[in-house]
């Protein structure tokens, strides 16, 4: 049975209470019934069908989770879709499922080439299908269709192949964006007679026109606003400045992007390609932004040679990165072999995605009532290294420090560089935040806080709803993993102790299959050899058992009884005997089917020989005493 998700528990309806009562009638154990009534169980397994039955609280949590995912999809792109192995749509959802798009009911079960698309020739479709057969990633495939109202729609779709854990091809998944507005703007720029300043200024996308040298000769209002309000590479070129010179002069991290963009623009201006697209990131003094650059060639029209659209896609990119971060955390936890490895991989994934310098995990020590440092990860920097080393001895009580306040309130806490000095000085915060911004949020499971994740870095910014949702999900995922890992570690320790006790209490350990034949013998014994595998106890060579004990022992095994201290002997070639005592328990699988026996054995030869010698001494003593008594009675 799974533990319940950390979701508020609303009042149950009458149908839900009736459903819960029906479930309780299926459950036999008292602890399990109490757990279900307390809302600590997500699902139970139907003993007849073997299927999982979700309880009402878990169903509500699943519905809320799907609603959150759909919300992120709507913020990141227009549609998200999935294809099966025969390239037929099996899922199509997003924020724009209207009559002029591709509504889900009209797409499911069809391939892309089965839809009403009028800009793809047979050769184009053959090329696309060949890409799919090669399992290649395709990007920005532009399609055009005419809606029922006669409106022309332009869509850009990208996809990647899906493989299962056995590397078997399962289909494709991808996204689609509505680029009608951009295509209409490009069409306007390609027709000089319709080059209308008012229309261009009404467009939200920043657009500029370049001459043959790469200089900006015209720009709409959105482009001019971008020049004056945003900083960073690619955003500071106004009318009269050369756009190519800007990219040619890019340096540092932007040098690779600059060379690729400059080369693409020159190809469009020279007529070597009709369209060039490129997504790039730029860092400003306050934040990190992403832009989608599109350059379209123009027919000979005086000085105008190319149209540039430089759209800010920061919000969409952040949504994509947060969604990818949640998937990355889930993958890290699935692949982790220990709690320490899981913490390091999760902290590193968060830092690298958000551009933060380091992260630490503080776990609640319930016995002492304090938060203690457990694990960390940071970038390769002497300052960060010293900060993490000093953190190893840090301890927080609930309510003390940033970590203690988050633990006590169960709510995330943010500290920005600009906020320093409002209530506490930067010197006071330096031991906790490395003198920069901080993000601290709880790691939870069910209704309790297990620990706190604390991150530091100059890139910490004010959170939005998507960020808070993602960090809450990560904290919940990590909390459930750590709780399960505690159980695994406790079980591993218990098994180790049991193994040690078993080794101390017995000479060998054995296992048998359902026909009572040896499948495994481990330990220090004359029977711990490959020769005994496949034999039963009574098939062992030179075994001697008193009277009819074999028959009684076999009847116990047939009845699946546990047995203890069953003794037998083996005869050595010199005629001496070795004595042994075995004990065993029946084994069953998860379905309750008998699978064999397991048990231990002890060499009791010394004890048996001592007992035999004692009995023989007693017999000789009795015989001597009887002889003495007889002699006294004779005349």
NUDO-113688 format. One record per residue (C-alpha): x, y, z; residue in three letters. Coordinates in steps of 0.5 Angstrom, whole numbers, plus 2048, in hexadecimal, padded with zeros to 3 digits. Example, Ala and Ser with C-alpha at 12.3 -4.5 7.8 and 13.67 -1.06 7.14 Angstrom:
! NUDO-113688
8197F7810ALA
81B7FE80ESER
//
This chain:
! NUDO-113688
800800800UNK
8038077FEUNK
80380D803UNK
7FE812802UNK
8008197FEUNK
80181F802UNK
7FA8227FFUNK
7F5826804UNK
7F0821805UNK
7E9824804UNK
7E2821807UNK
7E181B804UNK
7DA81A800UNK
7D5815801UNK
7D78117FBUNK
7DE8117FEUNK
7DD80F805UNK
7D9809802UNK
7DE8077FDUNK
7E3808803UNK
7DF803807UNK
7DF7FE801UNK
7E67FE801UNK
7E77FD809UNK
7E37F7808UNK
7E87F4803UNK
7EE7F5808UNK
7EF7F080EUNK
7F57F3812UNK
7F37F8817UNK
7F97FD816UNK
7F77FD80FUNK
7F07FF810UNK
7F2804815UNK
7F7807810UNK
7F280780BUNK
7ED80B80FUNK
7F3810811UNK
7F481280AUNK
7FB80F80AUNK
7FA80A804UNK
7F980C7FCUNK
7F78057FAUNK
7F67FE7FBUNK
7F77F87F7UNK
7F07F47F5UNK
7F27ED7F7UNK
7EE7EA7F2UNK
7F07EE7ECUNK
7F77F07EEUNK
7F57F77ECUNK
7F67FD7F0UNK
7F08017F3UNK
7F18097F4UNK
7EE80C7FAUNK
7EA8127F9UNK
7F08177FCUNK
7F58147F7UNK
7F08157F2UNK
7EF81C7F3UNK
7F781D7F4UNK
7F881A7EDUNK
7F381E7EAUNK
7F68257EDUNK
7FD8227EBUNK
7FA8217E4UNK
7F78287E4UNK
7FE82B7E6UNK
8018287E0UNK
7FC82B7DBUNK
7FD8327DEUNK
8058317DDUNK
80482F7D6UNK
7FF8357D4UNK
8058397D7UNK
80B8367D3UNK
8078357CCUNK
8018347C9UNK
80082D7C8UNK
8038267CBUNK
8028207C7UNK
8048197C7UNK
8058137C1UNK
80580C7C1UNK
80A8077BEUNK
8068087B7UNK
8068107B8UNK
7FE8107B9UNK
7FC8167BFUNK
7FA8137C5UNK
7FA8197C9UNK
7FA8217C7UNK
7F98267CDUNK
7FA82D7CEUNK
7F88347CFUNK
7F58357C8UNK
7F082F7C6UNK
7EB8347C2UNK
7E78327BCUNK
7ED8357B7UNK
7F28317BAUNK
7F382A7BBUNK
7EE8287C0UNK
7EF8217C3UNK
7E981D7C1UNK
7EB81F7BAUNK
7F281C7BAUNK
7F38167BFUNK
7F48107BBUNK
7F78147B5UNK
7FE8157B2UNK
80081C7B1UNK
7FF81B7A9UNK
7F88197AAUNK
7F68207ACUNK
7F48267A8UNK
7FB8297A7UNK
7FC82D7A0UNK
80382F7A0UNK
8068287A0UNK
808824799UNK
80881D798UNK
81081E798UNK
81082279FUNK
80C81C7A2UNK
8108177A0UNK
81681B7A3UNK
81381C7A9UNK
8118147AAUNK
8188127A8UNK
81A8177AEUNK
8158137B3UNK
81880C7B0UNK
81F80E7B2UNK
81C8107B9UNK
81F8177B8UNK
81D81D7BCUNK
8198227B7UNK
81982A7B9UNK
81482F7B7UNK
81082C7B1UNK
80C8317AEUNK
80582F7ACUNK
7FF8337AAUNK
7F88327AAUNK
7F18357A8UNK
7EC8357AEUNK
7E58347ADUNK
7E483C7ADUNK
7E983D7A7UNK
7EE83F7ACUNK
7F583D7AAUNK
7F983A7B0UNK
8018397B0UNK
8048347B5UNK
80B8327B7UNK
80C82B7BAUNK
8128287BDUNK
8128217C0UNK
81781B7C2UNK
8178147C3UNK
8158107C9UNK
8188097CBUNK
8168057D1UNK
81B8027D6UNK
81D7FC7D1UNK
81F8027CCUNK
8198007C8UNK
8158057C3UNK
80F8077C6UNK
80D80D7C2UNK
80E8157C2UNK
80C81B7C7UNK
80D8227C5UNK
80A8297C5UNK
80782E7C0UNK
8068357C0UNK
80283A7BDUNK
80683E7B8UNK
8018417B4UNK
8028487B7UNK
80A8487B5UNK
8088457AEUNK
80384B7ADUNK
8098507AFUNK
80E84D7ABUNK
80984C7A5UNK
8088547A6UNK
80F8557A6UNK
81085179FUNK
80B85679CUNK
80D85D79BUNK
807860799UNK
80485D7A0UNK
8098607A4UNK
8058637A9UNK
8088667AFUNK
8028667B3UNK
80185F7B2UNK
80885D7B4UNK
8078617BAUNK
80185E7BCUNK
8058577BCUNK
8078547C3UNK
80E8517C0UNK
8148567C0UNK
8158567B8UNK
81B85A7B4UNK
81D85B7ADUNK
82485A7ABUNK
82885D7A5UNK
82D8597A1UNK
83385B7A6UNK
82F8597ACUNK
82D8607AFUNK
8268617B1UNK
8228657ADUNK
81B8647B0UNK
8188627B6UNK
8118617B9UNK
80F8647C0UNK
81085D7C4UNK
81785D7C1UNK
8198647C3UNK
8168627CAUNK
81A85C7CBUNK
8208607C9UNK
81F8657CFUNK
81C8617D4UNK
82085A7D4UNK
8288597D4UNK
82C8547D2UNK
82F8517CBUNK
82A8527C5UNK
8268577C9UNK
82985E7C8UNK
82985F7C1UNK
8258657BEUNK
8238687B7UNK
82A86A7B4UNK
82E8657B8UNK
83185F7B5UNK
82E8597B7UNK
8348547B4UNK
8398587B8UNK
8368577BEUNK
83684F7BDUNK
83D84F7BAUNK
83F8537C1UNK
83C84E7C6UNK
84184B7CBUNK
8418467D1UNK
83C8427D1UNK
8388457CBUNK
83E8447C6UNK
83B83D7C4UNK
8348407C3UNK
8378477C0UNK
83A8437BAUNK
83583E7B9UNK
8308447B8UNK
8348497B4UNK
8358437AFUNK
82E8417AFUNK
82C8497ADUNK
8318497A8UNK
82F8437A4UNK
8288467A4UNK
82A84D7A2UNK
82E84979CUNK
82884579AUNK
82B83F79CUNK
82583D7A1UNK
81E8407A1UNK
81E83F7A9UNK
82283F7AFUNK
82083D7B6UNK
82483D7BDUNK
82283D7C4UNK
8288407C9UNK
8288427D0UNK
82B8497D2UNK
82D84B7D9UNK
82C8527DCUNK
82E8557E3UNK
8288527E6UNK
82584C7E2UNK
8268477DDUNK
8218487D7UNK
8208447D0UNK
81E8467C9UNK
81C8437C3UNK
81F8467BDUNK
81C8457B6UNK
81F8487B0UNK
81B8487A9UNK
81E84A7A2UNK
81A84F79EUNK
81A850797UNK
81E856793UNK
81A85C796UNK
81F862797UNK
82486179DUNK
81F85C7A1UNK
8228557A0UNK
8208527A7UNK
81B8527ACUNK
81D8507B3UNK
81884E7B9UNK
81B84E7C0UNK
81684B7C4UNK
81784B7CCUNK
8158437CEUNK
8188447D5UNK
8118427D9UNK
81083C7D4UNK
81883A7D5UNK
81783A7DCUNK
8118367DCUNK
8148317D8UNK
81A8317DCUNK
8168307E3UNK
81282A7E0UNK
8198277DDUNK
81C8287E4UNK
8168247E7UNK
81781E7E3UNK
81F81F7E4UNK
81D81E7EBUNK
8198187EBUNK
81E8157E6UNK
8248167EBUNK
81F8137F1UNK
81E80D7EDUNK
82580C7EBUNK
82880D7F2UNK
82B8087F6UNK
82B80C7FDUNK
828812800UNK
82F815800UNK
8308147F8UNK
8288167F7UNK
82981D7FBUNK
83081F7F7UNK
82D81D7F0UNK
8268217F2UNK
82A8277F5UNK
82F8277EFUNK
8298277EAUNK
82582D7EDUNK
82B8317EEUNK
82D8307E6UNK
8268317E4UNK
8258387E8UNK
82C83A7E8UNK
82E83A7EFUNK
8348397F2UNK
8338347F8UNK
82E8307FCUNK
82E82C802UNK
829827806UNK
82782880DUNK
824822810UNK
820822817UNK
82381E81CUNK
81D81C820UNK
82081A826UNK
824820827UNK
81E825824UNK
82382881FUNK
825829818UNK
82C826816UNK
830827810UNK
83082080CUNK
832821804UNK
8348277FFUNK
8368297F8UNK
83982F7F6UNK
83D8327F0UNK
8448317EFUNK
8468377F3UNK
84B8387F9UNK
84683D7FCUNK
8408387FBUNK
8458327FEUNK
846836804UNK
83F838805UNK
83D831805UNK
84282E809UNK
84083380FUNK
83983180EUNK
83A82A810UNK
83A82C817UNK
834830817UNK
82E82E81BUNK
82783281BUNK
822832820UNK
81A83281DUNK
81983A81CUNK
82183C81DUNK
82483E816UNK
82183D80FUNK
82183680FUNK
81E836816UNK
81983B814UNK
81783780EUNK
816830812UNK
812833817UNK
80D837812UNK
80D83180CUNK
80E837807UNK
813839803UNK
81883F804UNK
81B8447FFUNK
821849801UNK
82384D7FBUNK
8298517FAUNK
8258587FAUNK
821856800UNK
827855805UNK
82785A80AUNK
82085B80BUNK
81F857811UNK
826854812UNK
82D856810UNK
83185280AUNK
83685080FUNK
83184D813UNK
82F84980EUNK
83684780BUNK
83784180EUNK
83083E80CUNK
830841805UNK
837842803UNK
836849802UNK
8318497FCUNK
82A8477FBUNK
8268417FEUNK
82183C7FDUNK
81F838802UNK
819833802UNK
81682D806UNK
817825804UNK
810822806UNK
80D81C807UNK
80581B808UNK
80482080EUNK
80B821810UNK
81282580FUNK
81882080EUNK
81D82580DUNK
81F82B809UNK
82282D802UNK
826833802UNK
8298367FCUNK
82E83C7FBUNK
8308407F5UNK
8308477F2UNK
82A8457EDUNK
8258447F2UNK
81F8487EFUNK
8188497F2UNK
8148437F1UNK
80D8427EDUNK
80883D7EEUNK
80B8387E9UNK
8118387EDUNK
80E8377F4UNK
80A8327F1UNK
81082E7EEUNK
81482F7F4UNK
80E82C7F8UNK
80E8267F4UNK
8158257F4UNK
8158267FCUNK
80F8217FCUNK
81381C7F7UNK
81981C7FBUNK
81681B802UNK
812815800UNK
8198127FDUNK
81C814804UNK
817810808UNK
81780A803UNK
81E80A804UNK
81E80A80BUNK
81A80480BUNK
81F801806UNK
82580380BUNK
821800811UNK
81F7F980DUNK
8267F980BUNK
8297FA812UNK
8247F5815UNK
8267F080FUNK
82E7F1811UNK
82C7F0818UNK
8287E9817UNK
82E7E7812UNK
8337E8818UNK
82F7E481DUNK
82D7DF818UNK
8347DE817UNK
8367DE81EUNK
8307D9820UNK
8317D481AUNK
8377D0816UNK
8337D1810UNK
82D7D480CUNK
8297D0807UNK
8237D1802UNK
81E7CC7FFUNK
8197CC7F9UNK
8127CA7F9UNK
8147C27F8UNK
8197C37FFUNK
81F7C37FAUNK
8257C77FCUNK
8267CD7F8UNK
82B7D17FCUNK
8307CF802UNK
8347D4805UNK
8397D480BUNK
83E7CF80EUNK
83C7C880EUNK
83D7C280AUNK
8367C3806UNK
8397CA804UNK
83B7C77FDUNK
8387C77F6UNK
8377BF7F6UNK
8317C07FBUNK
82D7C57F6UNK
8277C17F4UNK
8277BC7F9UNK
8227BC7FFUNK
8247BB806UNK
8227B3806UNK
8267B37FFUNK
82D7B5803UNK
8327AF803UNK
8337AB809UNK
82E7AF80DUNK
82B7AB813UNK
8257AC817UNK
8227A981CUNK
81B7A581CUNK
8167A7817UNK
8187AF818UNK
8197B0811UNK
8117AE810UNK
80F7B3815UNK
8147B8812UNK
8117B880BUNK
80A7B880EUNK
80C7BF811UNK
80F7C180BUNK
8097BF807UNK
8047C380CUNK
8097C980BUNK
80A7C9813UNK
8117CD816UNK
8157C8819UNK
81B7C981EUNK
8217C4820UNK
8207BF81CUNK
8267BA81DUNK
8297B5818UNK
8307B2817UNK
8357B0812UNK
83A7AB812UNK
8417AC810UNK
8457A780CUNK
8497A5812UNK
8427A3816UNK
8427A981AUNK
83C7AE81AUNK
83B7B5819UNK
8347B881CUNK
8307BE81AUNK
82A7C281CUNK
8267C6817UNK
8207CB818UNK
81B7CE812UNK
8167D2810UNK
8117D280AUNK
8127D7805UNK
80C7DB801UNK
80C7E07FBUNK
8087E67FBUNK
8027E27F8UNK
8027DE7FEUNK
8057D87FAUNK
8097D37FEUNK
8107D37FBUNK
8157CF7FFUNK
8187CF806UNK
81E7D3809UNK
8227D180FUNK
8287D0813UNK
82D7CB815UNK
8317C981BUNK
8377C481CUNK
8357C1822UNK
83A7BB822UNK
83E7BD828UNK
8387BE82CUNK
8357B782AUNK
83C7B482BUNK
83C7B6832UNK
8357B4833UNK
8377AD830UNK
83D7AD835UNK
8397AF83BUNK
8347AA83AUNK
8397A4839UNK
83D7A783FUNK
8367A7843UNK
8357A0840UNK
83C79D842UNK
83A7A0849UNK
83479D84AUNK
837796848UNK
83C79784DUNK
837799853UNK
833793851UNK
83978E851UNK
83B791858UNK
83479085BUNK
834789858UNK
83A78785BUNK
83878A862UNK
832786862UNK
83677F860UNK
83877B866UNK
//
